[in-house]
Amino acid sequence: MVDGGWTLCLNPHLRSIHYPLLTIYDIPSTKKTTMLKNYLLSAWRNIRKHKLYSAINIIGLATGMAACIVIMLFVFYERSFDAIQTKNIYRLNEVQKFPGMVASQKVALSMFPMGPTLKEDFPEVLNYTRIRWNTQFQMTFGEKRVYFPQTFFVDTAFLRMFSYPLLKGNRQTALQKPNSAVLTESAARKLFGNEDPVGKTISHYANDTLSFTVTGVLKDIPDNSQLQFDALLSFNTIYKPGWMNGWGGNWLNTYLELAPNTNVAAMEKKFPAYLKKHMTGEGEGWKFYELFLLPFKDVHSHAADIGLDYINFQKFDQNYTNIFMVIALIVLLIACINFMNLSTARSSERAKEVGIRKSIGAQRFQLGLQFLGETVLLSLIALCIAMLLVMLVLPYIENLSQRKLSPLFSQHPGLLIGVLLGTIGVGLISGLYPAFYLSSFQPSKVLKGSVLTGNKKGNFRNILVVAQFVSAIFLIIATIFVFRQFNYMQHQDPGFVRDQVVTIPLDGVTSRKYDLLKEELSANALVKGVTGAQDQLGSHLDQSGIEFRGDGPLRQLTSTRLIVDPDYLNLYKIKLAYGRNFSHEKQANGKEYIINEALAKELLKDDPKAGLPSLLGKHFGFDSLGYIVGIAKDFNFNSLHYKIETMFLFNQKDWGYTTVSVKINGGKAKESIAFIQSTWKSIFP
């Protein structure tokens, strides 16, 4: 106490002179940093003092942050697809509705002449490239033989349109000459080791033996690219002049580079006239097609309803990506609300602290800064724990999602900065209300034992609790729907048995030894059955024109086809409604057809009184020698998203198979797979 009733209180960092009715504060700017350190130190002491409370808060926040980070890593990965591409590129797609089809279908396929004719007819088209994919493409160099998972035959303009980094070679001319090949780094290393591959010759031995000169090396294609390949081969290597008349044959993908600011909608309106102009040789066939364009950067996330999309790597519907992002934010919101409620729930414990601090001159904003410092510090500690949790669970998430998420932090350092700033933001947002609430206590009421600050603050806490419960209920409901969807997918009967079936892809070389492979595998008790086909159930199967010669006039229609060997129905346990299975007799090869119920009903739509068995023995197929031997019950050979289409199965061994299905002994799965691998290596060393 000094003269005049003044009270002098000295603090190393805060000097205050108290008058009876007035307090004057003087905070030197040089001391602000020290004050901040003191706030953090005080926060750390408070965390240590209340270990149980702090642990609950940190663990809750860390769990929410870890879940949010993992989900947002997935979202970031999905949204980063093809970010390196800079050109205005669109993919050409078709809507097909042929006679005999149950419903129209969108497909990623296009016709060979479309690329050059579109460039000729539309000034908006600056360039084009077509892609014909090849899986398990064998390449040899000397004594070394390598199977590339995916190779593309492409037009010259491919490297000029797409911005994949070229390490060696000339982007303008690398694919200009026939028999040119551009390899990725990994592919070049497999064939040549540390040698320079440019200028060397590699060979492909299949139905047609081809040799290629390596003209360039690309940097490995990033995982977040819809186009995944090991080698690019010049399309003019296999070009045949007759292909320019191949209207109606859809067997490749076409990509167009459009001029900037092109009105795509106006361009699409001209496509019917374009089809009518060029498909004059197909009669009215042009009416069965509609063309539409899809931006290349949208192909990955906006093509869920497009079938026969063979080279769209890891395509994922953007709607699901958005849902995941919402879920991540809700999880984080729940964690933040929980933090707020726990902080304010301890108000009675901290009331005396606030009252004492205010009675000795602490201002409200100073108390608020201290409480915000505590929440930020808690958030940073929670972040450290969250990152440990992310590192632990990420391998399982990557295996489940089939995506490499862990390299994102190293490839994009800005993500770490974003996570850190986001954490500080979470700490500030989570601490704003507790800081405001706790700093509002009045010393006089605290000293009297009352910390009530009004109904408004109590109402706000109630709002937070309600919001937390609503968010939790939303997540529970979403989880139930997801579980039901997975349960539906796992237990829905597709009409065939797919358990314990291993599929093996074949190419032009390995398919020649199909009979030997089948014989060797079938001889072991670990294998219950072997069959071959030109496609795999569950994928979007090809369409084919077909003829039906019944009691009425000749009918020409289009239906889904599947080329199989005689044991196909037995291995997959596809049930027959009428008739019999394929014969193993040699003379029956290429003559017998089995149709599904949907196609049978389509064939009899003009004669509804006739029963399905009446179709047995009727002429059907690609020529007059074919006939129907059986009618299979309908089964889901495409995605469950699609209606069951008309379909026929054709026993034609001479056309070759692209996949082998092996039914294994489920009780000895490891031994069975090991046997299949050893048998494969013995036949194809």
PyMOL commands that set and color helices and strands:
alter all, ss='L'
color gray80, all
select helices_A, chain A and resi 3-5+29-49+51-79+114-121+158-161+185-192+235-237+241-245+264-269+271-278+280-282+285-288+296-299+318-345+347-359+364-401+408-411+414-438+443-447+455-491+510-522+568-572+586-588+597-603+612-615+653-655+666-683
alter helices_A, ss='H'
color red, helices_A
select strands_A, chain A and resi 7-9+15-18+23-26+89-96+105-107+110-111+125-141+144-154+166-168+180-184+201-204+210-218+231-234+250-258+289-295+306-307+501-505+527-533+543-549+555-564+576-579+592-596+619-621+627-632+647-651+659-664
alter strands_A, ss='S'
color yellow, strands_A
deselect
rebuild
show_as cartoon
